[in-house]
Amino acid sequence: MEKKLAGAIVGASGACGRELVLELNKSPYYNKIIVFTRRILPEWEPLLKESPSKLVVHKVDTFDNLKTWDKELIKGVDTCFCCLGGRTKNGAAEFYKTDYTYYVDFGEYANAATVPHYSFISSKGASSKSWFSYMKVKGQAEEAIQKIGFPLVSVFRPGLLRNRRNDSRWGEAVAGIIPFIDKIDVKTLAEKMVMESVNYHLKEEPKPKGAAIYSNKDILNIKLL
């Protein structure tokens, strides 16, 4: 592969996002990672010193004005990754803003900058017809993003997320030992998202188009071509 890839991320300080930054940084296929974040993590400091041209961090105060960001900031980016995630316990309005509005706004921003691939984390059971608010909002976001017009949208629907370095949750720790519950380590999820993006850009024409939706099992089965 002659062409090196560039990626942009929102949600980089969260459980999955921080793993994605590390995976992209060590990938030989990516030579630029653009991070939009409200807080800069200490673990990025060595990366910024070692490879300042590879990792570029833009500190932002809010994602509310995301669609107005300068498109030049992601010019030439191959894949935009969205790893944002809210909690329903913070209120329905706040959850909707994080998991629907920001997801769709980042997609529209990326599409306006002619980014060909949008990759984001949804959830197992996501459906706009769900009676459960969490699953319904996730499903609504999936549908809205697929209508934006990207050549390819990659939807990751993981099961239970395990081994969060930033946010250990007692309920998830208990559920994680139940054998029949779909589960995945956040580091593994990040690895597979990077692999899937590389596979898309490596693939000879015709490339896949539309939406690629990955269940937890599908995610675990992703391998680098």
GINOR-V493022 format. One record per pair of residues at least 12 apart in sequence whose C-alpha atoms are under 6 Angstrom apart, sorted by the first residue. I is the first residue (numbers start at 1). J is the second residue. If there is no record, write none. Layout:
i: [I I]
j: [J J]
This chain:
i: [4 4 4 5 5 5 6 6 6 6 6 7 7 7 7 7 8 8 8 8 9 9 9 9 10 10 11 11 15 15 16 17 19 19 20 31 32 32 33 33 34 34 35 35 36 36 37 37 38 38 38 67 67 71 77 78 79 79 80 81 81 82 83 85 86 100 104 116 116 117 117 118 119 119 120 121 122 122 122 123 123 124 124 124 126 126 127 128 151 152 152 152 153 154 154 155 156 157 157 158 159 159 159 160 161 161 161 161 162 162 163 195 199]
j: [29 30 31 29 30 31 30 32 33 77 78 33 77 78 79 80 33 34 35 80 35 80 81 82 36 82 83 84 164 166 186 83 187 190 190 54 54 55 54 55 56 57 57 58 58 59 59 60 59 60 61 105 109 113 115 115 117 118 118 119 120 120 121 99 98 141 145 150 151 152 153 153 153 154 155 156 138 156 157 157 158 157 158 159 138 139 139 140 209 209 210 211 211 211 212 213 214 214 215 216 182 183 216 183 183 184 185 186 184 185 185 224 225]
